[in-house]
Amino acid sequence: MCKSHRFLVSAVAAAMVWLAPAVHAQAQTASTRQADYIVAVVNSEPITNHEVQLRIQRVAQQAAQDGARLPARDELARQVLERLIIERAQVHLAKDSGVRVDEASIDQAELTVARNNRLDVAELRRRMERDGITRAQFREDLKEQIMLTRLREREIEPKVKVSDVEIDQFLREQATAPSAEPTEINLAQILVTVPENASPSEVAARQARAQEVLKRARAGEDFVGLARAYSDGPERESGGEMGMRSLDRYPTLFLDATTKLAVGAVSEPVRSGAGFHVLKVLDKKQAGGPATSTTQNHARHILLRVSTQQTEAAARERLLGMKRRLAAGQADFAGLARASSQDGSAAEGGDLGWSNPGQFVPEFEEVVDNLKPGEISDPVVTRFGVHLIQLIERRQYTLTTREQREVARNMVRERKLDEAYTSWVQDVRARAYVEMREPPQ
């Protein structure tokens, strides 16, 4: 996925890109706040120096976590300001277009941000308060990211189509392209966490545990079984698999340890702020071509559509009631789906079969990807309505020729979405009134 199109992913993913680092960002000093001033005006709404500096802190924190390099301070400030101008122009367009976000959707996004940071919501809020970021500010940022995602989905995605001729051309180009370094990899990890204030002896013990896991993996023991038994990572139940991703979506320290390894090889333990990572290379994709294998999810869902007779809040409450009944063993998921789901899968007990990455809308797919087998989600809002989702099982799957064509279709569509998004952003930016301000002397 190209960087420009990353803002077309789910609201939660967008929130993670910009907001997760805010959990650890340092609060600005009182003197900095007192020296605040307007640096730009977008459609009569100001952008302040404080906003720019706070965003720079977030980007810098994320770069530090990923081991990425940043441009010089002045250039970074210019890029961040331009990003804020574009976002502000899009927010105005979203509001003018009638895009709305309810509190329940923000709650869902906040919960996902907390889970992806391996925190509960209470701890997430506590850390934000400690670092000088108010809950209201954080939730407003989440709201805007959700709003922007919904606007982009509505404005761009329906207009992008891919023909069979384009797929044929793409596959011919990949078949004749020279060999290149991998552009996407699929890694699995076994994470042995190290507590924040661990003593040297405890660090040594954790490192020894990681070395023992490595020894067993290289001796031929099943990596999936080792991950389920020993990993502290969030991917534990799926055998440690993190999924096929472009290189820029993995931390630099992971890439340094694995890019020269063959498929199937296991790295030496890698130390990060979280602990020791033992990494296995599951697959590599060369030069933008379609992968020959993928991670598939087998899920089922119950869909309630939003209408004048059934609001989003009412649908969410009904599904929460169903989840409570399922947790208490008072109902069967398939039975509830047959009786209540307003989707074509209802007759099959909500069963969606095996799915490849990119098959579902982003907000639905992200929830599925983060579920453990057997786990049931909280209600999830998409353009189709409100869903209750259960992941049945997950597997690594070798694609057929027909399925590889479908993957190629998704890749071509992603490329066209990138192009359409770039053009759309330029148009929104051009139509906005933007006034740049000089800092006070």
N, C-alpha and C positions, 0 to 999 in steps of 0.2 A: 504494500500500500504506500503510495507516494505521500510525502509530507503534506502537500496541499490538500489532499483528499482526507487526511486524518481527521479534519474537522467535520467530516460527514459520517463519522462513526457515532455510536450511541452517546447520549448525553453523559452517561457515567464515564465513558472513556475520555470524553472531552474534559470533564471535570477532573479526572485524574491527571491529564496532561498539565493542566494549569493550576489545579487546586491542591493536589496531594502534597507538593513541596511546601505549601503554605502551612501545613501541620507542623513543620519543623523550622519555618522561617523565623528569623529573629525580628523582634519588634523594632521599629525605628525609634530613635531617641526623641525626646520632647523637643529638643532644639530643631531637629529636622522637620518635625510637624509644624513648628512655629514659622519656619522659613518656607512653608508651602506656597505655591503659586500656580496659576493656570498656564499650561504649555500649549493647549490646543482647544478649539471649540468645534464640536461636531453637531450640526443642526441645532444650534443654540445651547447645547449641553457641554459643560466644560470637562476637560481631562486635566487633572492636576499633576504636578511633579511628584506628589506623594504616591499617587496611583502608579506612575511609571516606575518609581523606585521600588515599590512593593512588588510589582510584577518582575522586575529585574532580580530581586532577591529570590523569588520563586524559581525563575528560570535557572539562576546560578545554583540553587540548592539541588534542583533536578539534575543539572549537568554534573555536579559533584558526585551525586549518587551513581550516575551512569558512567562516570569516568570520561565524559565528553569535554571537548574544548569549546570555549566561547570566543567570539570576536572581541576586539578591543572595546573598552567600556563605552566610548562615544558611539561606536557602531551598534553595539548591543542596545543602547538607549534609543537610538534611531529606529531599530527594528521593533523594539517593544512598543514604542509610541505608535508606529504605523499599525501594528497588530491591534492595539487598543482603539485606534481610529476606525479600522475596518470592523471590529466587533461592535463598536458603538453605532456605526451606520447601519449594521445589520439588525441590531436590537430595535432601532427606530423603525426599520422596515417591517420587522416582525410584529411590533405593536400596531403599526398602521394597517397591517394585513389581518389583524384579528387573531394572531397566535396567542394562546393563553396557556399558562402552566399552573396547575392547582397545587396546594400544599402537600397532598399525598404523593405527588410525583417527586417533589423536592425531598420529602422524607425518604423515599425509595432510593434516590440518588445519594443522599447523605449516608444511608446505611451501606450502600455498595462501596462508597469511598472508604468508610471505616473498615469494612471487611477486607478490601484490597490492601489496606495498610496493616492488616492483622490486628485491628483494634475493635472494641465495641464503640457504639456511638457516644456513650458517656465519656470514655477515655479520649476519643477524638475531640470532643468539645473542650475537655479539660486542657488538652495540649494546645488547642487554639487560643484559649483564654490566657494560658501561661505565656504564649508568644505574642500576645497583643492583637490577636485577630478575633473580632467579635463573631458570635454565632450569626447575627443578622447579616453581617457582611459576607460571611461564607455562604449562607443560604441564598443571598441575592446573586452571588456569582454563579451558584449552581442553577438558579432559576434562569439566568441569562443564557448559560450554556445549553440547557434543555430547550429553551426557546429557539436558539440559533439552529440547533440540530433539527428541530421540527420544521423550521422555515426552509432549510436547505433540502431536506427530504422532499418537501412539497414543491419547491421551485425547480429542482434539478433532476432528481432521480426519475420521475415519470417521463422525462423528455429524452432519456438516453436508451437507445435500442441497439442490439447487436445482431447482425445477420449471419447466416451460415457462410456467406462469402468472406466476411471479415474473419471468421474463425479459421477457415481454410488458409487464408493469407497469413494469419498469425502463426499457425502451425508450420507452414512452409518456411517462414522466416526463422523460426526456432530450429528447424531441422538443418538449415544451412548456415546457422550462426557459428562462428569459431568458438572453441572451448574457452570458458571464462571462469573467473573465481565465483564461488557460490554467492547468490544474492539473497537467498532465504535458507534458513536452517531450522530443523526441528530438534530441540534438545529435551532431555529428561534430566531431572536433578534429584539428588538425595541431599537434603539440607540438614546439617547438624548445627542447631542454633547455639550461639554463645551469649549468655546473659550480658547486659550492658556493663555491669560492674564486676564481671567475673575476675577471680584471682588468677595469677599465672598458672597455678596448678590446675585450676578448673579449665582454663583455655587448653592446656596441654592434654588434659583428659578428653576434651571434645575433639581435638585434632587427632588423637589416637583412635577415637571411635570412627572418624571419617576415613582414616587410613585403613582400618580393618574392613570397613564397607568396600572401599576401593579394591582391596586385596581379594575379597570374595567375588566382586563383580568381574574382575579380570580373570579369575579362576573359572569363570563360566556360569556362576550362579545367576539365576534370573533377576534382572535389574528391577523389573516390576515388583517382584516379591520383596526384594530388599528395600525398595522405596516405601512400600506399604508397611513394612516392619520397622524401619529405622528413620524415615524422613520426618522432619518437623515442618516441611513446606506445605503450602496450601494445595499442591497438586498430588499429595500423598495417595489419595484413594484412586487416582487415575494412573498410578505407577510412576509418578514424578513427571509425566510428560507435560511440557509447556506449550507445545503446538508449533506448527510451521509459521515462522515470522520473518519479516525482512530484517536485515542485520541491524538497522538502527533502532529496532524494538527490543534488542537484547543489550544488557550492560556490556560495556567495553571489556571488562575483565572476563566475562563469559566468552566473548569472541576471541580474546587473546589466547584463551586456554583450549579452544575447540576448532577454530577455523582451519587449522592444518591437520586435524585428525580425520581419519577415514570414517565413513559411516559404520556404526557399530562399536567404535572405539570409546574408551572411558578416560576422562582427564584425571590428572592429579587433583587433590582437593584445592579449591580456590577460596581464599579468605576474603570476606566482605564484612561490612558492618553488621550483617545479620548472623554470620557464622561461617562454617565451612561447607562449600558446595562441591559435591562429586557429580560431574556432568557426563552424560552419554549422548553421542551424536546419533540420532535416529534416522535423519534424512537430510539431504541437501538438494537445493534446486539451483540449477545453473542458468545464468544469463536471462532471467525472466521467464524461462519456460515453465510449463505446467509440471507439477510434481507427479511422480508415479505412485505415490502413496500418500495417505492423509489420515488424520484423526477423525473418526466418525462418531456421532452421538445418536443414540436411540432414545427418543423422548416422546412424551405424550402431554396433552394439555386440555384444559377446559377454557373455552373462549366465551365471554359475555360481551356482546356488542353494545356500544353506547348509543342511546337514542333519546328522544324526548320522553319516552316511557321509562327509561333506565339510565340514570346519570352515571358518570364515571365513579363517583363516590359510592353510589348504591351497588354498582357491579363489584367494586373492590370489597365492600363489606360482605356481600354474598359469598365471594370467593374465600375470604378470610374465615367465614363460618364453615365452609366446606373443608378448609385446611384443618380447622380445629377438630372436626368430626373424623377426618382421616387420621390425625395424630392420636385420637382416642380410640381408634379401631372400630368406630361406629359406622363406617362407610367404606366402600371400595372405589378407588379412583376411576376405574373403567365404568362402573355403574353410574357414578355421578356425571361422567362425561356423556354417556348415552342419554341420560335424563335431562341434562342442563346445557351442554355445550352448544353454541350456535355456530359451529364450524363444520365443514364437510367431513371431518375426521370423527365426529360424534358417534357414528354407527360402528366405528372400530374401537370404541372406548377411548377416543382421543389420541390413538396411536399415530404418530407421524412417521414411523419407520426410521431407517438409518438416514442421517443427513450429513452432507459434506459442508465444510466451512463456506460461508457466503450464501447458503441456501435460504436462510431466514433473515428478516430485517435485523439490523445491528443490535437494537435494545433487547430483542428476544434472544438472539444468539449469544450475546454476552452473558446473560443469566444462565443459559444452558451450559456454557463453557465453564462456569464457576460452580455448578452443582456437582455434588458427589453422587455416584450411582445410588438410586433409591431415595434421594433427597427431593423434597418438594419446595418450590420457591414461594416467596410472598407474591401477591398479585403484581403483575407486570403490565404496564400500559404501553401499547403500540398504536400505530395508526388504525389497526383493525379492531381494537377494543381492549379489554382487560383479560389477561391470561393467568391461569394457575398452571404451573409447569412441573412435571416430574421427569428427572433423568432416570431412564431404566438401566442403560449400560453404555459403555464407551469402548472403542476398539481402534487399533491401527489397521488400516485396510489398504490393499493394493488395488488401484483403480483399473477398471476395464477401459478399452479404447473409447467407448461411448462416454464414460464418466470423465475421462481425460479431456474430451471435447467440451464437456460441461464446465470443467475447471478452466479451460482455455476461454470459454465464453465469459466467465466471471472476471478473468484477468483482463480481457479486452474491455469489458464493461467498466472495470475499475479505472483503466487508462482513459477511457472516454469521459468518465465522471470527473477525473482529475482535470482534464482539459475544460470541461463544462464549468467546473467549480472555479477554476482560475479566471475564466472569462466572466462569469457571473460576479465574482468578487470585484473585479476591475470595474464592472458596470455599476455595482452598488456604490463603490468608492467614488466613482466619477459623478454620480448623481447627488451625492451628499454635499452639503455646505461644510467646508472645512476651513477654519482660520487658525493658522499657526501663530503662537505668541512667543515673543522673546522673553527670557528671564529678566526679572527686575535688576537694575544696576545698584 
